[in-house]
Amino acid sequence: MHTEDRLNELEVKIAFQDDLLDSLNATVARQQQQIDLLQQQLRLVYQQFKAAQPDSGNSGGSLRDDIPPHY
């Protein structure tokens, strides 16, 4: 009977590990979706930032030139 108890205990542990693995897989999948969305949003913000910048050929200055002298 001792061997049967050990076998049952191992089966229970495996069942818990399977549940944990499924939960972790779902978490990783959700996080990957969030990463993909954040990357897409970052690309959009970067494109908006670049579009808002004056052409480098026209201004000839740097961002430091745009800072008021009292800073």
All heavy atoms as TSV, in Angstrom:
chain	resi	resn	atom	element	x	y	z
A	1	MET	N	N	0.822	-1.196	0.000
A	1	MET	CA	C	0.000	0.000	0.000
A	1	MET	C	C	0.867	1.261	0.000
A	1	MET	O	O	0.448	2.280	-0.478
A	1	MET	CB	C	-0.933	-0.022	1.215
A	1	MET	CG	C	-1.861	1.138	1.271
A	1	MET	SD	S	-3.484	0.877	0.595
A	1	MET	CE	C	-4.414	0.341	1.959
A	2	HIS	N	N	2.050	1.163	0.507
A	2	HIS	CA	C	2.965	2.299	0.556
A	2	HIS	C	C	3.286	2.800	-0.854
A	2	HIS	O	O	3.305	4.002	-1.102
A	2	HIS	CB	C	4.236	1.900	1.306
A	2	HIS	CG	C	5.204	3.017	1.473
A	2	HIS	ND1	N	4.935	4.143	2.224
A	2	HIS	CD2	C	6.449	3.202	0.988
A	2	HIS	CE1	C	5.959	4.956	2.182
A	2	HIS	NE2	N	6.902	4.404	1.442
A	3	THR	N	N	3.503	1.892	-1.766
A	3	THR	CA	C	3.790	2.264	-3.151
A	3	THR	C	C	2.586	2.927	-3.797
A	3	THR	O	O	2.731	3.909	-4.543
A	3	THR	CB	C	4.194	1.021	-3.963
A	3	THR	OG1	O	5.307	0.389	-3.329
A	3	THR	CG2	C	4.570	1.388	-5.370
A	4	GLU	N	N	1.414	2.460	-3.494
A	4	GLU	CA	C	0.203	3.061	-4.046
A	4	GLU	C	C	0.007	4.490	-3.525
A	4	GLU	O	O	-0.399	5.380	-4.280
A	4	GLU	CB	C	-1.015	2.203	-3.709
A	4	GLU	CG	C	-2.285	2.658	-4.403
A	4	GLU	CD	C	-3.455	1.721	-4.137
A	4	GLU	OE1	O	-3.223	0.491	-4.091
A	4	GLU	OE2	O	-4.568	2.229	-3.983
A	5	ASP	N	N	0.313	4.708	-2.258
A	5	ASP	CA	C	0.212	6.065	-1.690
A	5	ASP	C	C	1.190	7.015	-2.382
A	5	ASP	O	O	0.849	8.158	-2.683
A	5	ASP	CB	C	0.493	6.037	-0.185
A	5	ASP	CG	C	-0.614	5.356	0.616
A	5	ASP	OD1	O	-1.748	5.244	0.089
A	5	ASP	OD2	O	-0.335	4.954	1.755
A	6	ARG	N	N	2.392	6.521	-2.596
A	6	ARG	CA	C	3.395	7.347	-3.275
A	6	ARG	C	C	2.950	7.671	-4.689
A	6	ARG	O	O	3.122	8.788	-5.176
A	6	ARG	CB	C	4.746	6.630	-3.288
A	6	ARG	CG	C	5.399	6.599	-1.916
A	6	ARG	CD	C	6.750	5.927	-1.929
A	6	ARG	NE	N	7.636	6.581	-2.889
A	6	ARG	CZ	C	8.688	5.989	-3.432
A	6	ARG	NH1	N	8.976	4.746	-3.146
A	6	ARG	NH2	N	9.443	6.639	-4.277
A	7	LEU	N	N	2.377	6.699	-5.366
A	7	LEU	CA	C	1.896	6.905	-6.727
A	7	LEU	C	C	0.780	7.940	-6.754
A	7	LEU	O	O	0.769	8.836	-7.604
A	7	LEU	CB	C	1.415	5.575	-7.324
A	7	LEU	CG	C	0.925	5.622	-8.759
A	7	LEU	CD1	C	2.033	6.103	-9.690
A	7	LEU	CD2	C	0.419	4.253	-9.191
A	8	ASN	N	N	-0.153	7.854	-5.824
A	8	ASN	CA	C	-1.235	8.836	-5.746
A	8	ASN	C	C	-0.692	10.233	-5.473
A	8	ASN	O	O	-1.154	11.222	-6.048
A	8	ASN	CB	C	-2.244	8.443	-4.658
A	8	ASN	CG	C	-3.124	7.287	-5.085
A	8	ASN	OD1	O	-3.330	7.057	-6.270
A	8	ASN	ND2	N	-3.631	6.540	-4.108
A	9	GLU	N	N	0.278	10.326	-4.581
A	9	GLU	CA	C	0.889	11.618	-4.261
A	9	GLU	C	C	1.564	12.227	-5.498
A	9	GLU	O	O	1.427	13.421	-5.769
A	9	GLU	CB	C	1.903	11.452	-3.127
A	9	GLU	CG	C	2.518	12.755	-2.668
A	9	GLU	CD	C	3.508	12.551	-1.534
A	9	GLU	OE1	O	3.351	11.588	-0.754
A	9	GLU	OE2	O	4.450	13.361	-1.441
A	10	LEU	N	N	2.248	11.398	-6.256
A	10	LEU	CA	C	2.894	11.872	-7.484
A	10	LEU	C	C	1.867	12.322	-8.516
A	10	LEU	O	O	2.062	13.334	-9.206
A	10	LEU	CB	C	3.794	10.783	-8.065
A	10	LEU	CG	C	5.076	10.481	-7.285
A	10	LEU	CD1	C	5.788	9.269	-7.890
A	10	LEU	CD2	C	5.997	11.687	-7.281
A	11	GLU	N	N	0.779	11.607	-8.621
A	11	GLU	CA	C	-0.277	11.989	-9.561
A	11	GLU	C	C	-0.890	13.341	-9.182
A	11	GLU	O	O	-1.174	14.168	-10.058
A	11	GLU	CB	C	-1.347	10.904	-9.629
A	11	GLU	CG	C	-0.890	9.653	-10.354
A	11	GLU	CD	C	-1.904	8.524	-10.306
A	11	GLU	OE1	O	-2.859	8.600	-9.482
A	11	GLU	OE2	O	-1.750	7.568	-11.075
A	12	VAL	N	N	-1.081	13.553	-7.885
A	12	VAL	CA	C	-1.626	14.834	-7.423
A	12	VAL	C	C	-0.635	15.962	-7.739
A	12	VAL	O	O	-1.028	17.036	-8.225
A	12	VAL	CB	C	-1.940	14.777	-5.909
A	12	VAL	CG1	C	-2.229	16.164	-5.362
A	12	VAL	CG2	C	-3.107	13.844	-5.650
A	13	LYS	N	N	0.643	15.726	-7.475
A	13	LYS	CA	C	1.660	16.744	-7.766
A	13	LYS	C	C	1.694	17.077	-9.257
A	13	LYS	O	O	1.803	18.244	-9.645
A	13	LYS	CB	C	3.041	16.271	-7.303
A	13	LYS	CG	C	3.238	16.354	-5.824
A	13	LYS	CD	C	4.657	15.943	-5.448
A	13	LYS	CE	C	4.875	16.045	-3.958
A	13	LYS	NZ	N	6.256	15.718	-3.573
A	14	ILE	N	N	1.606	16.061	-10.079
A	14	ILE	CA	C	1.618	16.281	-11.529
A	14	ILE	C	C	0.398	17.084	-11.960
A	14	ILE	O	O	0.485	17.977	-12.805
A	14	ILE	CB	C	1.712	14.935	-12.288
A	14	ILE	CG1	C	3.102	14.330	-12.118
A	14	ILE	CG2	C	1.391	15.120	-13.766
A	14	ILE	CD1	C	3.258	12.928	-12.681
A	15	ALA	N	N	-0.752	16.786	-11.367
A	15	ALA	CA	C	-1.970	17.534	-11.709
A	15	ALA	C	C	-1.809	19.006	-11.346
A	15	ALA	O	O	-2.176	19.893	-12.130
A	15	ALA	CB	C	-3.169	16.934	-10.986
A	16	PHE	N	N	-1.244	19.295	-10.157
A	16	PHE	CA	C	-1.015	20.690	-9.767
A	16	PHE	C	C	0.002	21.362	-10.691
A	16	PHE	O	O	-0.156	22.527	-11.060
A	16	PHE	CB	C	-0.549	20.779	-8.314
A	16	PHE	CG	C	-1.657	20.681	-7.310
A	16	PHE	CD1	C	-1.666	19.664	-6.372
A	16	PHE	CD2	C	-2.698	21.606	-7.293
A	16	PHE	CE1	C	-2.687	19.567	-5.440
A	16	PHE	CE2	C	-3.725	21.516	-6.367
A	16	PHE	CZ	C	-3.714	20.492	-5.434
A	17	GLN	N	N	1.032	20.638	-11.076
A	17	GLN	CA	C	2.038	21.202	-11.981
A	17	GLN	C	C	1.440	21.489	-13.354
A	17	GLN	O	O	1.774	22.493	-13.977
A	17	GLN	CB	C	3.238	20.259	-12.090
A	17	GLN	CG	C	4.085	20.237	-10.844
A	17	GLN	CD	C	5.246	19.253	-10.921
A	17	GLN	OE1	O	5.351	18.458	-11.869
A	17	GLN	NE2	N	6.121	19.292	-9.933
A	18	ASP	N	N	0.566	20.627	-13.823
A	18	ASP	CA	C	-0.111	20.867	-15.099
A	18	ASP	C	C	-0.959	22.139	-15.036
A	18	ASP	O	O	-0.946	22.953	-15.970
A	18	ASP	CB	C	-0.995	19.679	-15.487
A	18	ASP	CG	C	-0.209	18.502	-16.042
A	18	ASP	OD1	O	0.977	18.701	-16.394
A	18	ASP	OD2	O	-0.786	17.395	-16.130
A	19	ASP	N	N	-1.686	22.304	-13.927
A	19	ASP	CA	C	-2.501	23.511	-13.763
A	19	ASP	C	C	-1.615	24.755	-13.718
A	19	ASP	O	O	-1.928	25.781	-14.330
A	19	ASP	CB	C	-3.345	23.428	-12.487
A	19	ASP	CG	C	-4.495	22.448	-12.603
A	19	ASP	OD1	O	-4.842	22.067	-13.745
A	19	ASP	OD2	O	-5.050	22.062	-11.550
A	20	LEU	N	N	-0.511	24.655	-12.999
A	20	LEU	CA	C	0.412	25.787	-12.905
A	20	LEU	C	C	1.006	26.113	-14.274
A	20	LEU	O	O	1.110	27.284	-14.654
A	20	LEU	CB	C	1.519	25.485	-11.903
A	20	LEU	CG	C	2.586	26.559	-11.720
A	20	LEU	CD1	C	1.964	27.870	-11.235
A	20	LEU	CD2	C	3.651	26.079	-10.746
A	21	LEU	N	N	1.379	25.092	-15.006
A	21	LEU	CA	C	1.946	25.298	-16.338
A	21	LEU	C	C	0.934	25.973	-17.268
A	21	LEU	O	O	1.280	26.905	-18.001
A	21	LEU	CB	C	2.401	23.967	-16.930
A	21	LEU	CG	C	3.118	24.016	-18.275
A	21	LEU	CD1	C	4.370	24.882	-18.198
A	21	LEU	CD2	C	3.458	22.619	-18.733
A	22	ASP	N	N	-0.308	25.546	-17.217
A	22	ASP	CA	C	-1.354	26.186	-18.027
A	22	ASP	C	C	-1.526	27.648	-17.643
A	22	ASP	O	O	-1.666	28.524	-18.508
A	22	ASP	CB	C	-2.690	25.447	-17.867
A	22	ASP	CG	C	-2.691	24.080	-18.539
A	22	ASP	OD1	O	-1.816	23.837	-19.404
A	22	ASP	OD2	O	-3.567	23.260	-18.189
A	23	SER	N	N	-1.507	27.923	-16.351
A	23	SER	CA	C	-1.645	29.302	-15.873
A	23	SER	C	C	-0.461	30.155	-16.334
A	23	SER	O	O	-0.642	31.299	-16.774
A	23	SER	CB	C	-1.746	29.300	-14.349
A	23	SER	OG	O	-1.769	30.610	-13.847
A	24	LEU	N	N	0.733	29.614	-16.230
A	24	LEU	CA	C	1.921	30.358	-16.667
A	24	LEU	C	C	1.909	30.595	-18.172
A	24	LEU	O	O	2.290	31.679	-18.643
A	24	LEU	CB	C	3.191	29.614	-16.252
A	24	LEU	CG	C	3.492	29.600	-14.752
A	24	LEU	CD1	C	4.676	28.689	-14.462
A	24	LEU	CD2	C	3.755	30.992	-14.230
A	25	ASN	N	N	1.467	29.614	-18.933
A	25	ASN	CA	C	1.374	29.787	-20.385
A	25	ASN	C	C	0.395	30.894	-20.739
A	25	ASN	O	O	0.654	31.712	-21.632
A	25	ASN	CB	C	0.953	28.478	-21.058
A	25	ASN	CG	C	2.102	27.503	-21.207
A	25	ASN	OD1	O	3.259	27.881	-21.226
A	25	ASN	ND2	N	1.774	26.225	-21.309
A	26	ALA	N	N	-0.726	30.946	-20.037
A	26	ALA	CA	C	-1.712	32.004	-20.280
A	26	ALA	C	C	-1.130	33.369	-19.916
A	26	ALA	O	O	-1.345	34.353	-20.633
A	26	ALA	CB	C	-2.985	31.736	-19.481
A	27	THR	N	N	-0.376	33.425	-18.840
A	27	THR	CA	C	0.254	34.683	-18.427
A	27	THR	C	C	1.263	35.151	-19.465
A	27	THR	O	O	1.286	36.330	-19.832
A	27	THR	CB	C	0.942	34.513	-17.054
A	27	THR	OG1	O	-0.045	34.159	-16.088
A	27	THR	CG2	C	1.644	35.783	-16.628
A	28	VAL	N	N	2.087	34.243	-19.945
A	28	VAL	CA	C	3.085	34.598	-20.953
A	28	VAL	C	C	2.409	35.072	-22.241
A	28	VAL	O	O	2.820	36.065	-22.840
A	28	VAL	CB	C	4.036	33.408	-21.232
A	28	VAL	CG1	C	4.894	33.667	-22.452
A	28	VAL	CG2	C	4.911	33.140	-20.020
A	29	ALA	N	N	1.358	34.409	-22.648
A	29	ALA	CA	C	0.635	34.805	-23.859
A	29	ALA	C	C	0.028	36.190	-23.695
A	29	ALA	O	O	0.105	37.035	-24.593
A	29	ALA	CB	C	-0.448	33.784	-24.185
A	30	ARG	N	N	-0.565	36.465	-22.524
A	30	ARG	CA	C	-1.154	37.780	-22.259
A	30	ARG	C	C	-0.080	38.868	-22.243
A	30	ARG	O	O	-0.249	39.937	-22.813
A	30	ARG	CB	C	-1.915	37.760	-20.929
A	30	ARG	CG	C	-2.678	39.041	-20.645
A	30	ARG	CD	C	-3.420	39.006	-19.318
A	30	ARG	NE	N	-2.484	39.009	-18.203
A	30	ARG	CZ	C	-2.255	37.981	-17.381
A	30	ARG	NH1	N	-2.906	36.854	-17.533
A	30	ARG	NH2	N	-1.382	38.072	-16.409
A	31	GLN	N	N	1.054	38.569	-21.618
A	31	GLN	CA	C	2.137	39.543	-21.573
A	31	GLN	C	C	2.701	39.814	-22.968
A	31	GLN	O	O	3.064	40.949	-23.284
A	31	GLN	CB	C	3.244	39.071	-20.628
A	31	GLN	CG	C	2.845	39.160	-19.182
A	31	GLN	CD	C	3.919	38.640	-18.239
A	31	GLN	OE1	O	4.809	37.885	-18.636
A	31	GLN	NE2	N	3.824	39.037	-16.989
A	32	GLN	N	N	2.769	38.797	-23.808
A	32	GLN	CA	C	3.256	39.003	-25.169
A	32	GLN	C	C	2.309	39.910	-25.936
A	32	GLN	O	O	2.746	40.778	-26.700
A	32	GLN	CB	C	3.439	37.674	-25.909
A	32	GLN	CG	C	4.060	37.831	-27.273
A	32	GLN	CD	C	5.443	38.464	-27.215
A	32	GLN	OE1	O	6.309	38.017	-26.471
A	32	GLN	NE2	N	5.659	39.512	-28.000
A	33	GLN	N	N	1.006	39.734	-25.738
A	33	GLN	CA	C	0.035	40.624	-26.384
A	33	GLN	C	C	0.225	42.063	-25.902
A	33	GLN	O	O	0.156	43.005	-26.694
A	33	GLN	CB	C	-1.394	40.167	-26.090
A	33	GLN	CG	C	-1.787	38.891	-26.797
A	33	GLN	CD	C	-3.170	38.395	-26.397
A	33	GLN	OE1	O	-3.681	38.723	-25.335
A	33	GLN	NE2	N	-3.778	37.587	-27.255
A	34	GLN	N	N	0.476	42.229	-24.610
A	34	GLN	CA	C	0.691	43.561	-24.061
A	34	GLN	C	C	1.975	44.176	-24.624
A	34	GLN	O	O	2.002	45.372	-24.955
A	34	GLN	CB	C	0.752	43.522	-22.532
A	34	GLN	CG	C	-0.577	43.193	-21.889
A	34	GLN	CD	C	-0.470	42.930	-20.395
A	34	GLN	OE1	O	0.586	42.589	-19.877
A	34	GLN	NE2	N	-1.588	43.092	-19.695
A	35	ILE	N	N	3.020	43.382	-24.747
A	35	ILE	CA	C	4.282	43.868	-25.323
A	35	ILE	C	C	4.065	44.297	-26.769
A	35	ILE	O	O	4.541	45.354	-27.196
A	35	ILE	CB	C	5.387	42.787	-25.224
A	35	ILE	CG1	C	5.827	42.635	-23.764
A	35	ILE	CG2	C	6.580	43.141	-26.112
A	35	ILE	CD1	C	6.727	41.432	-23.530
A	36	ASP	N	N	3.345	43.479	-27.532
A	36	ASP	CA	C	3.072	43.814	-28.932
A	36	ASP	C	C	2.308	45.133	-29.038
A	36	ASP	O	O	2.631	45.982	-29.875
A	36	ASP	CB	C	2.287	42.695	-29.619
A	36	ASP	CG	C	3.102	41.418	-29.779
A	36	ASP	OD1	O	4.346	41.464	-29.677
A	36	ASP	OD2	O	2.468	40.353	-29.996
A	37	LEU	N	N	1.309	45.316	-28.173
A	37	LEU	CA	C	0.534	46.552	-28.183
A	37	LEU	C	C	1.405	47.747	-27.806
A	37	LEU	O	O	1.337	48.805	-28.449
A	37	LEU	CB	C	-0.657	46.440	-27.227
A	37	LEU	CG	C	-1.537	47.682	-27.097
A	37	LEU	CD1	C	-2.159	48.051	-28.440
A	37	LEU	CD2	C	-2.618	47.460	-26.048
A	38	LEU	N	N	2.241	47.589	-26.793
A	38	LEU	CA	C	3.119	48.679	-26.372
A	38	LEU	C	C	4.122	49.042	-27.468
A	38	LEU	O	O	4.411	50.229	-27.678
A	38	LEU	CB	C	3.852	48.306	-25.085
A	38	LEU	CG	C	2.995	48.283	-23.824
A	38	LEU	CD1	C	3.764	47.664	-22.663
A	38	LEU	CD2	C	2.516	49.678	-23.474
A	39	GLN	N	N	4.639	48.058	-28.171
A	39	GLN	CA	C	5.559	48.334	-29.274
A	39	GLN	C	C	4.847	49.109	-30.384
A	39	GLN	O	O	5.414	50.037	-30.954
A	39	GLN	CB	C	6.151	47.035	-29.826
A	39	GLN	CG	C	7.186	46.419	-28.919
A	39	GLN	CD	C	7.702	45.097	-29.450
A	39	GLN	OE1	O	6.994	44.352	-30.132
A	39	GLN	NE2	N	8.947	44.790	-29.131
A	40	GLN	N	N	3.622	48.723	-30.673
A	40	GLN	CA	C	2.847	49.419	-31.696
A	40	GLN	C	C	2.589	50.866	-31.263
A	40	GLN	O	O	2.731	51.797	-32.067
A	40	GLN	CB	C	1.528	48.683	-31.918
A	40	GLN	CG	C	0.664	49.245	-33.013
A	40	GLN	CD	C	-0.635	48.447	-33.162
A	40	GLN	OE1	O	-1.070	47.762	-32.244
A	40	GLN	NE2	N	-1.242	48.554	-34.327
A	41	GLN	N	N	2.238	51.059	-30.011
A	41	GLN	CA	C	1.994	52.414	-29.508
A	41	GLN	C	C	3.272	53.245	-29.524
A	41	GLN	O	O	3.242	54.435	-29.867
A	41	GLN	CB	C	1.418	52.357	-28.089
A	41	GLN	CG	C	0.012	51.811	-28.038
A	41	GLN	CD	C	-0.477	51.573	-26.625
A	41	GLN	OE1	O	0.313	51.462	-25.681
A	41	GLN	NE2	N	-1.787	51.488	-26.459
A	42	LEU	N	N	4.386	52.638	-29.162
A	42	LEU	CA	C	5.662	53.348	-29.177
A	42	LEU	C	C	6.034	53.770	-30.597
A	42	LEU	O	O	6.509	54.884	-30.821
A	42	LEU	CB	C	6.769	52.471	-28.584
A	42	LEU	CG	C	8.153	53.093	-28.511
A	42	LEU	CD1	C	8.136	54.358	-27.665
A	42	LEU	CD2	C	9.153	52.092	-27.976
A	43	ARG	N	N	5.800	52.887	-31.569
A	43	ARG	CA	C	6.080	53.253	-32.957
A	43	ARG	C	C	5.234	54.454	-33.384
A	43	ARG	O	O	5.709	55.360	-34.047
A	43	ARG	CB	C	5.800	52.078	-33.892
A	43	ARG	CG	C	6.950	51.077	-33.980
A	43	ARG	CD	C	6.858	50.200	-35.198
A	43	ARG	NE	N	6.442	48.851	-35.256
A	43	ARG	CZ	C	6.066	47.992	-34.317
A	43	ARG	NH1	N	5.986	48.331	-33.129
A	43	ARG	NH2	N	5.756	46.764	-34.562
A	44	LEU	N	N	3.971	54.445	-32.995
A	44	LEU	CA	C	3.075	55.548	-33.341
A	44	LEU	C	C	3.541	56.853	-32.695
A	44	LEU	O	O	3.591	57.899	-33.356
A	44	LEU	CB	C	1.639	55.221	-32.914
A	44	LEU	CG	C	0.594	56.290	-33.192
A	44	LEU	CD1	C	0.499	56.566	-34.687
A	44	LEU	CD2	C	-0.751	55.872	-32.640
A	45	VAL	N	N	3.896	56.801	-31.433
A	45	VAL	CA	C	4.379	58.007	-30.744
A	45	VAL	C	C	5.663	58.499	-31.397
A	45	VAL	O	O	5.843	59.706	-31.599
A	45	VAL	CB	C	4.588	57.726	-29.240
A	45	VAL	CG1	C	5.348	58.854	-28.564
A	45	VAL	CG2	C	3.253	57.500	-28.556
A	46	TYR	N	N	6.550	57.593	-31.747
A	46	TYR	CA	C	7.798	57.987	-32.392
A	46	TYR	C	C	7.526	58.647	-33.747
A	46	TYR	O	O	8.142	59.658	-34.081
A	46	TYR	CB	C	8.710	56.770	-32.562
A	46	TYR	CG	C	10.023	57.105	-33.228
A	46	TYR	CD1	C	11.004	57.802	-32.540
A	46	TYR	CD2	C	10.273	56.734	-34.540
A	46	TYR	CE1	C	12.212	58.123	-33.141
A	46	TYR	CE2	C	11.471	57.052	-35.155
A	46	TYR	CZ	C	12.434	57.745	-34.449
A	46	TYR	OH	O	13.622	58.067	-35.058
A	47	GLN	N	N	6.599	58.073	-34.514
A	47	GLN	CA	C	6.255	58.671	-35.808
A	47	GLN	C	C	5.654	60.059	-35.623
A	47	GLN	O	O	5.976	60.986	-36.373
A	47	GLN	CB	C	5.272	57.775	-36.564
A	47	GLN	CG	C	5.886	56.492	-37.076
A	47	GLN	CD	C	4.842	55.526	-37.626
A	47	GLN	OE1	O	3.642	55.769	-37.555
A	47	GLN	NE2	N	5.309	54.400	-38.167
A	48	GLN	N	N	4.801	60.209	-34.612
A	48	GLN	CA	C	4.222	61.524	-34.339
A	48	GLN	C	C	5.300	62.512	-33.902
A	48	GLN	O	O	5.272	63.677	-34.299
A	48	GLN	CB	C	3.134	61.415	-33.263
A	48	GLN	CG	C	1.899	60.690	-33.738
A	48	GLN	CD	C	0.909	60.431	-32.627
A	48	GLN	OE1	O	1.226	60.548	-31.443
A	48	GLN	NE2	N	-0.320	60.063	-33.001
A	49	PHE	N	N	6.234	62.046	-33.109
A	49	PHE	CA	C	7.334	62.898	-32.666
A	49	PHE	C	C	8.184	63.347	-33.851
A	49	PHE	O	O	8.506	64.528	-33.978
A	49	PHE	CB	C	8.198	62.142	-31.654
A	49	PHE	CG	C	9.453	62.871	-31.264
A	49	PHE	CD1	C	9.407	63.946	-30.398
A	49	PHE	CD2	C	10.680	62.474	-31.783
A	49	PHE	CE1	C	10.571	64.620	-30.050
A	49	PHE	CE2	C	11.836	63.142	-31.440
A	49	PHE	CZ	C	11.789	64.219	-30.573
A	50	LYS	N	N	8.528	62.395	-34.710
A	50	LYS	CA	C	9.347	62.735	-35.886
A	50	LYS	C	C	8.594	63.690	-36.808
A	50	LYS	O	O	9.196	64.597	-37.381
A	50	LYS	CB	C	9.737	61.465	-36.651
A	50	LYS	CG	C	10.714	60.574	-35.922
A	50	LYS	CD	C	12.037	61.243	-35.648
A	50	LYS	CE	C	12.886	61.220	-36.885
A	50	LYS	NZ	N	14.223	61.791	-36.684
A	51	ALA	N	N	7.290	63.510	-36.961
A	51	ALA	CA	C	6.499	64.379	-37.830
A	51	ALA	C	C	6.398	65.782	-37.252
A	51	ALA	O	O	6.285	66.759	-38.003
A	51	ALA	CB	C	5.107	63.787	-38.022
A	52	ALA	N	N	6.456	65.910	-35.931
A	52	ALA	CA	C	6.332	67.221	-35.294
A	52	ALA	C	C	7.654	67.985	-35.296
A	52	ALA	O	O	7.668	69.190	-35.045
A	52	ALA	CB	C	5.845	67.054	-33.858
A	53	GLN	N	N	8.750	67.302	-35.576
A	53	GLN	CA	C	10.061	67.949	-35.581
A	53	GLN	C	C	10.244	68.755	-36.852
A	53	GLN	O	O	9.831	68.329	-37.931
A	53	GLN	CB	C	11.180	66.897	-35.487
A	53	GLN	CG	C	11.176	66.121	-34.199
A	53	GLN	CD	C	11.363	67.012	-32.992
A	53	GLN	OE1	O	12.311	67.792	-32.937
A	53	GLN	NE2	N	10.448	66.923	-32.049
A	54	PRO	N	N	10.871	69.942	-36.731
A	54	PRO	CA	C	11.179	70.695	-37.959
A	54	PRO	C	C	12.240	69.953	-38.765
A	54	PRO	O	O	12.997	69.160	-38.220
A	54	PRO	CB	C	11.719	72.026	-37.422
A	54	PRO	CG	C	12.160	71.740	-36.028
A	54	PRO	CD	C	11.316	70.596	-35.526
A	55	ASP	N	N	12.253	70.189	-40.043
A	55	ASP	CA	C	13.267	69.558	-40.893
A	55	ASP	C	C	14.639	69.992	-40.422
A	55	ASP	O	O	14.887	71.158	-40.175
A	55	ASP	CB	C	13.082	69.954	-42.362
A	55	ASP	CG	C	11.822	69.345	-42.963
A	55	ASP	OD1	O	11.358	68.328	-42.419
A	55	ASP	OD2	O	11.312	69.892	-43.952
A	56	SER	N	N	15.555	69.049	-40.337
A	56	SER	CA	C	16.899	69.374	-39.851
A	56	SER	C	C	17.633	70.280	-40.827
A	56	SER	O	O	18.491	71.061	-40.421
A	56	SER	CB	C	17.700	68.091	-39.606
A	56	SER	OG	O	17.812	67.358	-40.816
A	57	GLY	N	N	17.284	70.240	-42.107
A	57	GLY	CA	C	17.944	71.096	-43.081
A	57	GLY	C	C	17.533	72.552	-42.962
A	57	GLY	O	O	18.300	73.449	-43.269
A	58	ASN	N	N	16.332	72.819	-42.504
A	58	ASN	CA	C	15.840	74.184	-42.441
A	58	ASN	C	C	16.303	74.923	-41.196
A	58	ASN	O	O	16.655	76.081	-41.245
A	58	ASN	CB	C	14.304	74.213	-42.492
A	58	ASN	CG	C	13.785	73.745	-43.833
A	58	ASN	OD1	O	14.515	73.738	-44.815
A	58	ASN	ND2	N	12.534	73.338	-43.876
A	59	SER	N	N	16.299	74.264	-40.040
A	59	SER	CA	C	16.600	74.969	-38.798
A	59	SER	C	C	18.094	75.134	-38.598
A	59	SER	O	O	18.540	76.165	-38.116
A	59	SER	CB	C	15.976	74.239	-37.608
A	59	SER	OG	O	16.609	72.992	-37.415
A	60	GLY	N	N	18.867	74.134	-38.900
A	60	GLY	CA	C	20.306	74.215	-38.753
A	60	GLY	C	C	20.760	74.187	-37.309
A	60	GLY	O	O	21.941	74.133	-37.036
A	61	GLY	N	N	19.861	74.248	-36.352
A	61	GLY	CA	C	20.241	74.263	-34.944
A	61	GLY	C	C	19.952	72.945	-34.278
A	61	GLY	O	O	19.413	72.022	-34.866
A	62	SER	N	N	20.305	72.892	-32.998
A	62	SER	CA	C	20.033	71.704	-32.212
A	62	SER	C	C	18.969	72.043	-31.177
A	62	SER	O	O	18.545	73.196	-31.052
A	62	SER	CB	C	21.309	71.227	-31.516
A	62	SER	OG	O	21.692	72.165	-30.522
A	63	LEU	N	N	18.559	71.039	-30.422
A	63	LEU	CA	C	17.579	71.282	-29.376
A	63	LEU	C	C	18.121	72.239	-28.327
A	63	LEU	O	O	17.386	73.017	-27.740
A	63	LEU	CB	C	17.169	69.956	-28.717
A	63	LEU	CG	C	16.326	69.010	-29.561
A	63	LEU	CD1	C	16.068	67.714	-28.799
A	63	LEU	CD2	C	15.017	69.655	-29.963
A	64	ARG	N	N	19.433	72.228	-28.109
A	64	ARG	CA	C	20.054	73.126	-27.135
A	64	ARG	C	C	19.835	74.587	-27.539
A	64	ARG	O	O	19.672	75.455	-26.690
A	64	ARG	CB	C	21.540	72.811	-27.006
A	64	ARG	CG	C	22.232	73.646	-25.947
A	64	ARG	CD	C	23.650	73.186	-25.703
A	64	ARG	NE	N	23.721	71.907	-25.024
A	64	ARG	CZ	C	23.529	71.730	-23.719
A	64	ARG	NH1	N	23.216	72.742	-22.962
A	64	ARG	NH2	N	23.645	70.553	-23.183
A	65	ASP	N	N	19.790	74.853	-28.836
A	65	ASP	CA	C	19.567	76.229	-29.316
A	65	ASP	C	C	18.154	76.700	-28.996
A	65	ASP	O	O	17.907	77.912	-28.923
A	65	ASP	CB	C	19.805	76.322	-30.820
A	65	ASP	CG	C	21.260	76.023	-31.171
A	65	ASP	OD1	O	22.145	76.228	-30.315
A	65	ASP	OD2	O	21.498	75.588	-32.314
A	66	ASP	N	N	17.222	75.775	-28.781
A	66	ASP	CA	C	15.845	76.133	-28.521
A	66	ASP	C	C	15.581	76.430	-27.042
A	66	ASP	O	O	14.531	76.920	-26.687
A	66	ASP	CB	C	14.901	75.009	-28.971
A	66	ASP	CG	C	14.935	74.827	-30.482
A	66	ASP	OD1	O	15.328	75.772	-31.179
A	66	ASP	OD2	O	14.571	73.732	-30.954
A	67	ILE	N	N	16.534	76.113	-26.164
A	67	ILE	CA	C	16.341	76.323	-24.722
A	67	ILE	C	C	16.546	77.811	-24.428
A	67	ILE	O	O	17.551	78.397	-24.810
A	67	ILE	CB	C	17.343	75.463	-23.919
A	67	ILE	CG1	C	17.103	73.979	-24.184
A	67	ILE	CG2	C	17.229	75.766	-22.428
A	67	ILE	CD1	C	18.128	73.063	-23.551
A	68	PRO	N	N	15.596	78.420	-23.725
A	68	PRO	CA	C	15.759	79.836	-23.368
A	68	PRO	C	C	17.012	80.056	-22.519
A	68	PRO	O	O	17.435	79.160	-21.781
A	68	PRO	CB	C	14.499	80.148	-22.563
A	68	PRO	CG	C	13.522	79.088	-22.920
A	68	PRO	CD	C	14.323	77.890	-23.279
A	69	PRO	N	N	17.614	81.229	-22.578
A	69	PRO	CA	C	18.892	81.475	-21.892
A	69	PRO	C	C	18.814	81.356	-20.372
A	69	PRO	O	O	19.808	81.078	-19.741
A	69	PRO	CB	C	19.258	82.891	-22.298
A	69	PRO	CG	C	18.175	83.417	-23.137
A	69	PRO	CD	C	17.170	82.354	-23.374
A	70	HIS	N	N	17.639	81.549	-19.763
A	70	HIS	CA	C	17.569	81.488	-18.306
A	70	HIS	C	C	17.630	80.075	-17.763
A	70	HIS	O	O	17.599	79.885	-16.576
A	70	HIS	CB	C	16.316	82.219	-17.804
A	70	HIS	CG	C	15.020	81.624	-18.263
A	70	HIS	ND1	N	14.501	81.894	-19.508
A	70	HIS	CD2	C	14.141	80.796	-17.656
A	70	HIS	CE1	C	13.358	81.253	-19.658
A	70	HIS	NE2	N	13.109	80.577	-18.551
A	71	TYR	N	N	17.684	79.063	-18.631
A	71	TYR	CA	C	17.821	77.689	-18.151
A	71	TYR	C	C	19.267	77.393	-18.087
A	71	TYR	O	O	19.984	76.719	-18.023
A	71	TYR	CB	C	17.071	76.709	-19.068
A	71	TYR	CG	C	15.589	76.720	-18.836
A	71	TYR	CD1	C	14.727	77.353	-19.719
A	71	TYR	CD2	C	15.047	76.106	-17.729
A	71	TYR	CE1	C	13.362	77.358	-19.510
A	71	TYR	CE2	C	13.687	76.109	-17.507
A	71	TYR	CZ	C	12.849	76.736	-18.395
A	71	TYR	OH	O	11.516	76.727	-18.183
